[in-house]
Amino acid sequence: MPEQERPRIAKELTIGELSERSGVSASALRFYERQGLIHSRRTSGNQRRYHRTTLRRVAFIRATQSVGMPLECVGHVLNMLPPDTELTREFWVGASEHWRQQVNDRIAKMERMRDRFTECIGCGCLSFEQCTLVNPGDVLGQQGPGPRRLLAP
């Protein structure tokens, strides 16, 4: 394709363009920005403009959310990079290695919950007949509120 016929690739995106391209609502993008996960510059008309590398950052945020990583952890890793730095495969490998144990801990916790869930809600409330067998004397209730059996290691 001749040089003059190639489509121009914008270096910056409006919030609407970023929303459309990323599949993330504009309100979520503004939330990510307030949390320091992404950033924009403002035009003279006070409109947001996002560097095109923000697309990959948003994809990274969404991927990490899908495995249950808290946004605080995501922000910690993203803040180690200069703004507008393109996220590379090497970055993703490093981040996933950094989080490997946390993900494994989450998996183990979910497996415990799955295995114990039908047995008792785990709060020590004695609201189910079965709780008298699983939690005689409401021992777990003495430890305070919450799903004690479900969250126990």
Rosetta silent file (secondary structure, phi, psi, omega in degrees, C-alpha in Angstrom):
SEQUENCE: MPEQERPRIAKELTIGELSERSGVSASALRFYERQGLIHSRRTSGNQRRYHRTTLRRVAFIRATQSVGMPLECVGHVLNMLPPDTELTREFWVGASEHWRQQVNDRIAKMERMRDRFTECIGCGCLSFEQCTLVNPGDVLGQQGPGPRRLLAP
SCORE:     score description
SCORE:     0.000 S_00000001
   1 L     0.000  129.485  178.773    0.000    0.000    0.000 S_00000001
   2 L   -60.705  152.995 -176.728    1.504    3.401   -0.917 S_00000001
   3 H   -52.176  -45.850 -176.647    2.521    5.647    1.970 S_00000001
   4 H   -69.937  -16.305 -178.769   -0.261    8.213    1.416 S_00000001
   5 H   -93.289  -12.676 -179.591   -2.971    5.474    1.440 S_00000001
   6 L   -66.710  136.958  176.819   -2.017    3.888    4.775 S_00000001
   7 L   -67.380  141.644  179.008   -4.481    4.636    7.537 S_00000001
   8 L   -76.637  131.982  176.898   -3.079    6.947   10.198 S_00000001
   9 L   -97.124  115.594 -177.633   -2.640    5.311   13.597 S_00000001
  10 L   -68.222  137.150  176.035   -3.536    7.796   16.287 S_00000001
  11 L   -81.178  -19.153 -179.691   -1.041    8.166   19.113 S_00000001
  12 E  -129.772  151.334 -179.707   -3.833    9.335   21.391 S_00000001
  13 E  -125.325  146.046  171.322   -7.391    8.191   21.966 S_00000001
  14 L   -76.057  168.755  178.553  -10.419    9.946   23.361 S_00000001
  15 H   -63.470  -35.548  177.410  -12.191    8.302   26.272 S_00000001
  16 H   -65.035  -42.322  178.613  -14.925    7.174   23.856 S_00000001
  17 H   -66.494  -43.185  178.279  -12.393    5.604   21.499 S_00000001
  18 H   -62.491  -41.102  178.466  -10.574    3.914   24.371 S_00000001
  19 H   -61.837  -47.634 -178.819  -13.879    2.631   25.709 S_00000001
  20 H   -64.102  -46.195 -177.357  -14.929    1.258   22.331 S_00000001
  21 H   -69.024  -34.370 -175.605  -11.559   -0.332   21.564 S_00000001
  22 H   -91.524  -20.265 -175.766  -11.079   -1.845   25.043 S_00000001
  23 L    77.985   15.788 -179.026  -14.675   -2.867   25.718 S_00000001
  24 L  -111.168  135.513 -177.682  -14.521   -1.050   29.071 S_00000001
  25 L   -63.190  153.412  178.304  -17.085    1.605   29.950 S_00000001
  26 H   -59.918  -36.974  179.653  -16.024    5.231   30.131 S_00000001
  27 H   -65.340  -37.128  177.245  -17.020    5.319   33.808 S_00000001
  28 H   -67.209  -38.368  177.808  -14.710    2.361   34.524 S_00000001
  29 H   -63.615  -41.584  177.004  -11.894    4.115   32.669 S_00000001
  30 H   -64.160  -37.260  176.686  -12.401    7.239   34.777 S_00000001
  31 H   -63.315  -46.909  178.126  -12.357    4.999   37.888 S_00000001
  32 H   -57.647  -38.351  179.663   -9.101    3.369   36.757 S_00000001
  33 H   -67.194  -42.836  177.833   -7.669    6.835   36.270 S_00000001
  34 H   -61.959  -31.330  179.840   -8.719    7.965   39.762 S_00000001
  35 L   -82.019   -4.740  178.965   -7.029    4.836   41.120 S_00000001
  36 L    82.032   13.842 -178.532   -3.798    5.705   39.297 S_00000001
  37 L   -80.947  -33.446  175.106   -3.918    2.637   37.043 S_00000001
  38 L  -133.655  167.182  176.872   -4.059    4.666   33.829 S_00000001
  39 L  -144.493  161.272  177.903   -3.554    8.341   33.101 S_00000001
  40 L  -135.489  166.410  169.052   -4.511   10.896   30.503 S_00000001
  41 E  -107.539  161.170  179.366   -3.482   14.336   29.500 S_00000001
  42 E  -108.066  137.885  175.392   -5.997   17.143   29.171 S_00000001
  43 L   -78.537  175.271  177.358   -6.522   19.166   26.029 S_00000001
  44 L   -62.744  -24.538  175.795   -7.014   22.915   26.106 S_00000001
  45 L   -89.843   11.889  178.221  -10.754   22.123   26.144 S_00000001
  46 L    65.172   28.077  175.629  -10.192   19.894   29.239 S_00000001
  47 L   -93.688  146.176  179.532  -10.906   16.667   27.344 S_00000001
  48 E   -75.599  141.420  171.683   -9.056   13.493   28.230 S_00000001
  49 E  -133.308  126.295 -178.376   -6.555   12.055   25.769 S_00000001
  50 E  -106.731  136.012  173.739   -5.025    8.643   26.403 S_00000001
  51 E   -63.591  146.393 -175.749   -1.772    7.423   24.885 S_00000001
  52 L   -63.068  -21.987  176.221   -2.453    4.402   22.708 S_00000001
  53 L   -64.888  -15.217  178.379   -0.351    2.209   25.048 S_00000001
  54 H   -63.501  -27.884  177.051   -3.246    2.620   27.511 S_00000001
  55 H   -56.274  -45.684 -179.003   -5.141   -0.003   25.485 S_00000001
  56 H   -70.966  -35.000  176.092   -2.713   -2.679   26.597 S_00000001
  57 H   -62.410  -43.632  179.003   -2.758   -1.405   30.185 S_00000001
  58 H   -63.738  -41.291  177.061   -6.551   -1.671   30.252 S_00000001
  59 H   -61.077  -40.889  178.223   -6.333   -5.208   28.831 S_00000001
  60 H   -62.665  -45.462  179.261   -3.800   -6.059   31.551 S_00000001
  61 H   -59.226  -46.845 -178.728   -6.077   -4.632   34.258 S_00000001
  62 H   -63.731  -40.721  179.366   -9.045   -6.628   32.964 S_00000001
  63 H   -64.104  -42.339 -179.324   -7.022   -9.838   32.746 S_00000001
  64 H   -69.616  -34.743  176.037   -5.751   -9.479   36.298 S_00000001
  65 H   -64.529  -34.448 -177.774   -9.246   -8.702   37.566 S_00000001
  66 H   -66.166  -21.784  175.802  -10.511  -11.890   35.920 S_00000001
  67 L  -101.779    9.902  172.846   -8.215  -13.931   38.183 S_00000001
  68 L    85.803   15.643  178.799   -9.243  -11.935   41.241 S_00000001
  69 L   -74.207  130.284  176.985   -6.204   -9.710   41.724 S_00000001
  70 L   -64.214  145.669 -179.438   -7.111   -6.615   43.743 S_00000001
  71 H   -59.376  -29.561  177.631   -6.674   -3.335   41.884 S_00000001
  72 H   -60.576  -41.864  178.282   -4.237   -2.209   44.579 S_00000001
  73 H   -67.806  -39.117  178.609   -1.869   -5.035   43.583 S_00000001
  74 H   -63.033  -45.226  179.112   -2.319   -4.230   39.900 S_00000001
  75 H   -61.413  -39.155  179.536   -1.522   -0.576   40.565 S_00000001
  76 H   -59.273  -44.253 -179.043    1.600   -1.485   42.504 S_00000001
  77 H   -70.864  -44.419 -179.450    2.984   -3.402   39.534 S_00000001
  78 H   -64.293  -33.452 -178.311    1.912   -0.832   36.924 S_00000001
  79 L   -72.095   -7.988  175.911    3.435    2.006   38.935 S_00000001
  80 L   -78.734  -10.925  179.971    6.858    0.406   38.595 S_00000001
  81 L  -104.296  149.645  172.878    6.786    1.438   34.920 S_00000001
  82 L   -65.007  151.338  177.688    7.062    4.926   33.489 S_00000001
  83 L   -56.997  147.185  177.193    3.775    6.334   32.155 S_00000001
  84 L    66.932    9.380  174.933    2.902    5.393   28.562 S_00000001
  85 L   -72.817  132.287  179.148    5.386    2.524   28.550 S_00000001
  86 L   -71.319  134.692  177.727    4.091   -0.278   26.383 S_00000001
  87 L   -78.832  128.000 -176.737    3.461   -3.467   28.318 S_00000001
  88 L  -107.316  171.888  174.947    5.525   -6.277   26.867 S_00000001
  89 H   -59.723  -39.259  179.447    5.456  -10.034   27.181 S_00000001
  90 H   -61.809  -39.459  176.677    8.421   -9.766   29.543 S_00000001
  91 H   -62.003  -47.156 -179.294    6.419   -7.435   31.770 S_00000001
  92 H   -60.253  -44.062  178.876    3.499   -9.890   31.842 S_00000001
  93 H   -60.716  -44.971  179.281    5.811  -12.810   32.699 S_00000001
  94 H   -62.986  -43.127  179.561    7.393  -10.800   35.517 S_00000001
  95 H   -65.291  -42.387 -178.734    4.023   -9.728   36.911 S_00000001
  96 H   -67.768  -34.709  174.897    2.626  -13.257   36.776 S_00000001
  97 H   -65.450  -40.943  178.961    5.708  -14.614   38.552 S_00000001
  98 H   -59.432  -37.450 -175.865    5.304  -11.879   41.168 S_00000001
  99 H   -97.105   -0.741 -173.416    1.693  -12.955   41.769 S_00000001
 100 H   -51.851  -49.282 -177.732    2.093  -16.724   41.391 S_00000001
 101 H   -65.719  -40.301  177.868    1.868  -17.495   45.128 S_00000001
 102 H   -60.949  -42.358  178.995   -1.086  -15.154   45.644 S_00000001
 103 H   -65.171  -43.707  178.416   -2.967  -16.843   42.802 S_00000001
 104 H   -61.694  -39.616  177.096   -2.124  -20.283   44.184 S_00000001
 105 H   -63.703  -40.365  178.269   -3.361  -19.182   47.633 S_00000001
 106 H   -64.289  -41.474  178.674   -6.616  -17.943   46.091 S_00000001
 107 H   -61.767  -46.353 -179.833   -7.086  -21.251   44.260 S_00000001
 108 H   -61.741  -41.488  178.696   -6.520  -23.213   47.482 S_00000001
 109 H   -62.979  -43.928  179.107   -8.991  -20.980   49.346 S_00000001
 110 H   -65.062  -38.279  177.805  -11.639  -21.443   46.645 S_00000001
 111 H   -64.562  -41.367  176.619  -11.114  -25.218   46.675 S_00000001
 112 H   -61.364  -44.696 -179.809  -11.582  -25.267   50.468 S_00000001
 113 H   -62.780  -43.829  179.034  -14.749  -23.221   50.138 S_00000001
 114 H   -59.320  -44.373 -176.155  -16.064  -25.510   47.378 S_00000001
 115 H   -72.178  -27.707 -176.492  -15.384  -28.611   49.447 S_00000001
 116 H  -102.129  -10.588 -169.366  -16.894  -27.215   52.657 S_00000001
 117 L   -59.490  -45.281 -177.381  -19.695  -25.099   51.282 S_00000001
 118 L   -76.493  -18.175 -177.857  -22.557  -27.606   51.426 S_00000001
 119 L   -71.853  -41.093 -176.345  -21.452  -28.889   54.825 S_00000001
 120 L  -170.504  148.024  176.840  -22.025  -25.647   56.716 S_00000001
 121 L   -72.889  -11.211  169.427  -22.106  -21.936   56.051 S_00000001
 122 L    81.147    9.251 -174.024  -19.261  -21.825   58.522 S_00000001
 123 L   -97.418   -8.277 -179.596  -20.338  -18.874   60.626 S_00000001
 124 L    79.814   19.320 -174.141  -21.150  -20.669   63.893 S_00000001
 125 L   -86.048  -11.113 -177.870  -24.727  -19.412   63.876 S_00000001
 126 L    58.525   26.083 -179.458  -26.351  -22.849   64.430 S_00000001
 127 L   -79.196  -16.515  176.148  -29.018  -21.877   61.903 S_00000001
 128 L  -109.541  146.097  178.343  -28.804  -25.266   60.193 S_00000001
 129 L   -56.986  -35.846 -177.894  -29.485  -28.553   61.946 S_00000001
 130 L   -64.796  -24.696 -177.675  -26.166  -29.834   60.630 S_00000001
 131 H   -61.550  -28.627  178.440  -24.269  -27.106   62.504 S_00000001
 132 H   -65.611  -23.532  176.622  -24.810  -28.922   65.780 S_00000001
 133 H   -87.319  -39.851 -176.589  -22.645  -31.699   64.319 S_00000001
 134 H   -81.596  -31.521 -174.355  -20.066  -29.515   62.619 S_00000001
 135 L  -135.724   62.417 -177.067  -19.930  -26.807   65.283 S_00000001
 136 H   -62.011  139.351  178.693  -21.109  -28.269   68.595 S_00000001
 137 H    70.862   11.921  179.073  -21.581  -25.727   71.356 S_00000001
 138 H    52.935   42.988 -179.538  -21.204  -22.893   68.828 S_00000001
 139 L   -59.345  -40.551 -179.356  -17.427  -22.874   69.351 S_00000001
 140 H   -67.556  -31.306  178.660  -16.907  -20.954   66.107 S_00000001
 141 H   -63.111  -28.075  178.909  -19.397  -18.289   67.189 S_00000001
 142 H   -70.826  -16.824  178.775  -17.109  -17.488   70.128 S_00000001
 143 H   -86.315   -1.817  179.609  -14.427  -16.469   67.616 S_00000001
 144 L   105.281  176.394 -177.436  -16.648  -13.697   66.273 S_00000001
 145 L   -73.415  161.220  174.982  -18.732  -13.243   63.145 S_00000001
 146 L   119.982  164.202 -177.805  -17.795  -14.490   59.701 S_00000001
 147 L   -79.439   74.130 -173.716  -17.487  -17.717   57.726 S_00000001
 148 H   -57.070  -48.695 -177.057  -14.901  -19.337   59.999 S_00000001
 149 H   -70.434  -33.945 -178.535  -14.973  -22.855   58.531 S_00000001
 150 H   -71.392  -34.536 -175.396  -15.030  -21.690   54.946 S_00000001
 151 H   -93.598   -8.302 -178.245  -12.064  -19.371   55.326 S_00000001
 152 L   -66.741  145.687  179.406   -9.963  -21.593   57.580 S_00000001
 153 L   -67.466    0.000    0.000   -6.752  -22.962   56.073 S_00000001
